[in-house]
């Protein structure tokens, strides 16, 4: 057997492993839709696929998806940066830790709906989803990065001191590679949270072009097929972002062999 | 002169060094030989300034480079990078030379996970030697390294002309040193003996 045949077989097996569960769940969905028998309550996958195809032909669809993606990813990035900065501050200063710890715990415990309504009072409608996404990501990154810093091997830190590493070199060669797995895990969890909370914020505050606004309109106009189609868009974009981030982290991890 | 006078180290109730005094000449290799737990590692760490002492003072011919009892390698750095990390920018090209000294020249691009226990020990040793200083303090430098290879490496270390204080349990290693300090404890007591 040649190498290319083995490679083709392996790709075929991978595709089959992904396709069979997908076909199974689509089948379950179709059967359920047939059993309910009302598209208003549960449209079938074919009807949703057709609606999705029709939406993809509209310019507003792509603009809404792009704007939502930009807002939520912007909020996610801000949450990551702020979470990392506060975690670093909390790790070097006990006072900073005493100051930030309760605030972060309060953010973590507050229901996302309360935040959305509150932020809606203080910020322009278009900014709310980004702010909410950032607020949901911040505590996750803060906790993970802080744990990564405290878990950094003290023996390696002592070795860095003994071999006269500068602060910059200790940060680059000891802290960053040690914290990286915690950071990557925080980003993965945070991205899912940012996406869900960001779309929820869009549903409540309804910016002009947004997936959440489209979801809300589909709900009030009883277009259940559109509701499903937009939900599939949310899921697909979430998977896409997660895959891109996963690929990036795998590359970075391989480079640093973390 | 490698010198410490009346140094005391206590871990809670346990007295490891009790006004311990050591003098070793500023040349050659001096072996610290004694049973596990007698205080050799604590002494080396105190000499390197990593272990705070309650009393006494330490005098060294220059900054110490210590080889820890554990390898303390960075899993994400290659062998060559480990050496380059302790060298100044203008000396980065020397990394290959230090790897050659410990017979690891073929493993420059290997990370610790790809090395055997003995190889990791030699890499940790090369990093310590490359770091340089006025004295080498080596804690079990040849643990897991076969005796003929350890002998060859020790000869090369002697050739660097930097005084060495090493602790070892291996008879072959101790026998190749210029002088032996037999130790017992805790608290640590030393009886110098010329080979």
Boltz contact constraints between the chains, C-beta under 6 A:
constraints:
  - contact:
      token1: [A, 155]
      token2: [B, 72]
      max_distance: 6.0
  - contact:
      token1: [A, 156]
      token2: [B, 72]
      max_distance: 6.0
  - contact:
      token1: [A, 159]
      token2: [B, 72]
      max_distance: 6.0
  - contact:
      token1: [A, 162]
      token2: [B, 66]
      max_distance: 6.0
  - contact:
      token1: [A, 163]
      token2: [B, 86]
      max_distance: 6.0
  - contact:
      token1: [A, 163]
      token2: [B, 131]
      max_distance: 6.0
  - contact:
      token1: [A, 177]
      token2: [B, 76]
      max_distance: 6.0
  - contact:
      token1: [A, 256]
      token2: [B, 76]
      max_distance: 6.0
  - contact:
      token1: [A, 257]
      token2: [B, 76]
      max_distance: 6.0
  - contact:
      token1: [A, 257]
      token2: [B, 111]
      max_distance: 6.0
  - contact:
      token1: [A, 258]
      token2: [B, 76]
      max_distance: 6.0
